[in-house]
Structure formats: structure tokens, C-alpha cells
Amino acid sequence: MTDPRPAPLVPPEVDLRDFPRMGLDVARLRGSELVVDQPPEICWAALMLWCAAWHEVPAGSVPNNEKWLADKAGYVSRGKIDLSWGQVRDSILRGFVECSDGRLYHAVT
């Protein structure tokens, strides 16, 4: 049986932790469905998750772990996932896809 998930979007050795800055296509972001359709709090949380993905290895990916994701998006307090996480999760993770290595990748980060 073949894995229906796509292959990782970047090679496993891609490491950008030495790069403190991430390019941001301002016009694309400002016109995105995320910005147009979501409140500023969701946009900020998504941006924080993109920043976390930038310094993960492989770059542009994040672990598929609810507490880790909620924490990096700002939805963990005192070690517990905020109750609102379930309501905002899909919007914050917009554009991320689970790949065959089990990690979530965002093609634009």
C-alpha cells in the first residue's frame, strides 16, 4: 500500500537556522485569503508559526504535534492548550500539508 501523503516539500537536510531573517512577500501576504478572511489575531498566530517553521529542520516544516503547534502559535498558557485552539487551528494552519515523513510543510514559508 502506498502512502497517500505527498513527499516532503524540501530535502531533510535543509537547515536555515543560521539565517535570522525570512523574506516576506508583502503584496502576496496583504492580498492573501488569510489576511482578507481572518481577524488580525489569526494572522499573527499564523505568522508566528511560519517563523517557527523557518528555523525547523527541515526548514519550512513543523512537527505534527498539537501542543507544539499551539505553543508556537501562542495558544498555550501555563503548559495547557487554550480552549480556543480547536476553533482557530485550521485557520492558523492554512497552507500546511502533512507529508510522508509525518511533518507539516508550508509551501510558501
Steps between C-alpha positions, in 0.01 A plus 500: 500500500638840408496802729239749371687790657739696275876477537657772719511834322870556575793260551554390862840673526368851426598704806447877513564547871803716419278737301338742747285670236218360292387663176139608498304570183301790643265547204419128490436488874284814505284359220484147637181328608652469847522877541175576318289235676649479850530736798842644588547253788485204260738670256749569778483140625551367146801730454650377828458142381669585167791649696529183704495292179782712355738381772386138511690225321404446230427868450139586424364211703361448848437190710147363482454544875200691637670644807807609303284665231273672752801624697679649198177667391452651846220276622669334797487654844637347818582184310144446374349545156251787499140385453463723192778312314252252355300787351797681341734211417394444138519870417847535654624184325361609163743399227677232705481145370602178671771321303618141499760567773215595737598870515286791383646714221400838364595557139529877541711528816 
